[in-house]
Amino acid sequence: MSERLLMNPFRLILVGTITCASLFGFGIASSRSQKGPPPAPVKVARVSLVEIAPQVLLIGTAQPRLTSVVASDIDGLVEEFNPNEGDFVKKGAVLARLEDSLLQIQLKGAKASKADTEAQLRRARADLKRSSELLASETIADKQYTDDLAEVQSLEARVLRLEAEIEHDKDSIAKKIIRAPFSGFVVKEHTQIGQWVDKGGPIVTVADLSSMEVVVDVPERYVSQLALGGSTRVEVDALDPGKFRGRIAAIIPVGDAASRSFPVKVSIDNPENRIKGGMLCRVSLAIGKPNSVLAVPKDAVVNMGQEHLLFVVHDGVAQPLPVQLGDASDSMIEVKGPLEPGMQVVTRGNERLRPGQPVQVIK
């Protein structure tokens, strides 16, 4: 009897402890189940009416707007060749030098002849001055004055001819140095040291990548709806991000009879030379007049395989809404579905949202 009385308090304490722990754990679990996940921070935008023109997406190829085969304006032997394929050269940089020793000798000879002729001309002018004074005093015959005048005129003409020869030699020597006509990349070498280059012979091919052209073959049914200077969107698959703004620079009026398409050139600024010649581009061309459509920022669209969703916020809760996409313009894209202007859609933080999840809108 005494042992039972002694053990009872311990049993009571043990049972009480277990009961409290169970109640505490149940309370925590119940509290957690009632509380749920915290609201997800998101940014939102409103569905709005936007003027967007119908678009057509076509494939094109990028190419440098300016490509030049730099040629020699004079013949000669290549004694210096600086660039390598792939090098960037600035405007005026020396690409090659041709041997010019013979021209340098000719230039020295022409300068010496000019100096000698100028000395003769000074003496002839002095003789002409004396003849003119003696003729005025009727001391000499007219023939002496006429001969002295002819000598002066002949020497003056010879000086002019020698000056022309000197300028010609200097120009020929200057042309022995071939310089880059503009800044760009060397894409091909056409000669090397020791080779003979004829007049007009190619030295290198240089391409300026700061401005690119995308050549697109446009089906004939769309050509009449394009306008020079029209704005376009260009996406380059090889780049990330690879989205650029362009404008229609040229619409070639003669097309391919087999494909019934016309080449259209779209100009793109490429200041960092990211786009390379030959890259595949996707060009969105506006065709037709703009229409007023419901649109959202492109960041609001969540792509789920072949399906597209928007998370619409209502009473602090985000619910997914399947939509169909239409035409795009800048950062906005047309959406089709049970939407109304003014509805809030999630633009940031929508990748991890779950249906019915509470959200907290942040600025």
Buried (B, 14 or more C-beta within 10 A) or exposed (E): EEEEEEEEEEEEEEEEEEEEEEEEEEEEEEEEEEEEEEBBEBBBBEBBEBEBBBBBEBEBBBBBBBBBEBBBEBBBBBBBBBBEEEBBBEEEBBBBBBEBEEBEEBBEBBBEBBEEBBEBBEEBBEBBEBBEEBBEEEEBEEEBBEBBBEBBEBBBEBBEBBBEBBEBBEEBBEBBBBBBBBBBBBBEBBBEEEEEBEEEBBBBBBBBBBBBBBBBBBEEEBBEBBEEEBBBBBBBEEBEEBEBEBBBBEBBEEBEEEEEBBBBBBBBEBEEBBBBBEBEBBBBBBBEEEEEBBBBBEBBBBEEEEEBBBBBBEEEBBBBBEBEBBBBBEEBBBBEBEBEEEBBBBBBBBEEBEEEBBBEBEE
